[in-house]
Amino acid sequence: MAVSRLRPGHLLTPMLGCSMASHVRAGPVTGALRTAPATRGGSVAGVIFHTDRGSQDTSGAFAQVCDGVGIRRSLGRVGSSGDNALTESFWQGLKRETVHKKLFSTMCQARLEIFQWLTYHHARRHHNALHSPSPAEFEQQHQRERGVTRAA
């Protein structure tokens, strides 16, 4: 099972899109990318998608959708685990708190429970790396400090 999540420049800001599939190909990533503009009121200006060099993230389909919605791509360095340390920590938490706790009977059940966890993680869960606010609260605070207003 592959779950792709899209987040803007800072790794600990809220998720912009999410998609899930039983394979690791470009489809789940491009699906998440396509939902991003709607999540941001029609614009994803300034969003950077940082990823490792997985085949789905370096594919032509991925590049085409990023370019189409205005998302800048950023690839980690080869052999540098530090580039994705926060992402790896995120996946470890997701697996520990959801996937490893039970055997899902259907893909629909897995999708529902994982997406519920993602919503909780980004909207309500406090993060020590952010000095306690949730990623959504952190982003709102950051935008207020920069004088940026976000479309509803």
matplotlib code that plots the C-alpha trace (Angstrom):
import matplotlib.pyplot as plt

x = [0.0, 1.3, 0.1, 1.3, 1.0, 1.8, 3.0, 4.4, 8.0, 8.4, 7.9, 5.8, 3.1, -0.3, -0.9, -2.3, -3.4, -3.5, -4.0, -3.7, -3.2, -2.1, 0.9, 3.9, 3.6, 3.0, -0.8, -1.1, 1.4, -0.3, -3.7, -2.5, -1.0, -4.3, -6.1, -3.7, -5.1, -8.6, -7.1, -5.5, -8.5, -7.3, -3.7, -0.5, 1.8, 5.0, 4.5, 7.6, 7.3, 10.4, 10.9, 13.5, 14.4, 11.7, 10.6, 7.1, 8.6, 11.0, 8.5, 7.3, 3.7, 4.8, 6.8, 3.9, 1.3, 3.7, 4.3, 0.6, -0.5, 2.6, 4.4, 8.1, 9.9, 12.8, 14.7, 16.8, 20.5, 21.4, 22.5, 21.6, 19.2, 19.2, 17.3, 14.3, 14.7, 11.5, 9.5, 10.9, 9.9, 6.4, 6.0, 7.3, 4.6, 1.9, 2.9, 3.3, 0.0, -2.2, -0.9, 1.0, -1.9, -4.3, -5.0, -7.4, -10.0, -10.5, -8.7, -11.6, -11.2, -7.4, -8.0, -10.6, -8.5, -5.3, -6.9, -8.5, -5.0, -3.6, -6.4, -5.7, -1.9, -2.1, -5.0, -4.9, -1.8, 0.8, 4.4, 7.5, 9.5, 7.1, 7.1, 3.7, 1.2, -0.3, 1.0, -2.2, -1.9, 1.8, 1.1, -1.7, 0.6, 3.5, 1.2, -0.2, 3.4, 4.3, 1.0, -0.2, -3.9, -5.0, -8.1, -10.8]
y = [0.0, 3.4, 6.6, 9.9, 13.2, 16.6, 19.4, 22.8, 24.0, 23.3, 19.6, 20.2, 22.4, 21.0, 18.4, 19.7, 16.5, 12.8, 9.7, 6.0, 2.9, -0.7, 0.1, 2.4, 4.2, 7.8, 7.6, 8.2, 11.1, 12.8, 12.2, 14.1, 16.8, 17.4, 18.0, 20.6, 23.7, 23.0, 22.7, 26.1, 28.0, 27.5, 28.4, 26.5, 29.4, 29.0, 25.3, 23.1, 19.3, 17.8, 14.1, 11.4, 10.0, 7.4, 6.4, 7.8, 11.1, 11.4, 10.3, 12.4, 12.2, 13.7, 16.5, 17.3, 17.6, 19.7, 22.1, 22.1, 23.3, 25.5, 23.4, 23.5, 20.2, 19.5, 16.2, 15.0, 14.1, 10.5, 8.6, 11.3, 10.0, 13.3, 14.9, 13.0, 12.4, 14.2, 12.4, 9.0, 9.9, 10.8, 7.4, 5.6, 7.3, 6.5, 2.9, 2.5, 4.2, 2.7, 0.2, -2.1, -2.1, -4.1, -6.0, -4.1, -6.2, -4.0, -1.2, 1.1, 0.4, 1.1, 4.3, 5.6, 4.9, 6.2, 9.4, 9.9, 9.6, 12.1, 14.6, 14.3, 14.5, 17.7, 19.5, 18.7, 16.8, 19.0, 18.6, 19.2, 20.3, 23.2, 24.1, 22.4, 23.7, 21.4, 21.8, 23.6, 26.0, 26.5, 27.5, 29.9, 31.5, 31.7, 33.3, 35.8, 36.8, 37.3, 39.2, 36.6, 35.9, 32.5, 32.0, 30.0]
z = [0.0, -0.9, 0.6, -0.9, 0.9, -0.4, 1.8, 1.0, 1.5, 5.3, 6.1, 9.1, 7.5, 6.7, 4.1, 0.8, -0.8, -0.1, -2.2, -1.6, -3.8, -3.6, -5.8, -5.8, -9.1, -10.1, -9.8, -6.1, -6.2, -9.1, -7.5, -4.4, -6.5, -8.4, -5.1, -3.9, -5.7, -4.3, -0.8, -1.2, -2.6, -6.2, -5.8, -4.8, -5.4, -3.5, -2.8, -3.0, -3.2, -1.6, -2.1, -2.4, -5.8, -6.0, -9.4, -8.9, -7.8, -10.8, -13.4, -16.3, -15.1, -11.7, -13.4, -15.8, -13.0, -10.9, -13.8, -14.6, -11.1, -10.4, -7.8, -7.7, -7.4, -5.0, -4.9, -2.1, -2.6, -3.5, -0.4, 2.1, 4.7, 6.5, 3.6, 4.5, 8.2, 9.2, 6.5, 7.7, 11.2, 10.0, 8.2, 11.3, 13.4, 10.9, 10.8, 14.5, 15.4, 12.6, 10.2, 12.7, 15.1, 13.0, 9.9, 7.6, 6.0, 3.0, 1.2, 2.1, 5.8, 5.5, 3.6, 6.1, 9.2, 7.7, 6.4, 9.8, 11.4, 8.8, 9.5, 13.3, 12.8, 10.7, 12.3, 16.0, 17.0, 18.7, 17.5, 19.6, 16.6, 16.2, 19.9, 20.3, 17.8, 15.2, 11.7, 10.7, 13.6, 12.8, 9.2, 10.2, 12.7, 10.2, 7.6, 10.1, 11.0, 7.3, 6.7, 4.2, 4.0, 2.7, 0.6, 2.3]

ax = plt.figure().add_subplot(projection="3d")
ax.plot(x, y, z, "-o")
ax.set_aspect("equal")
plt.show()
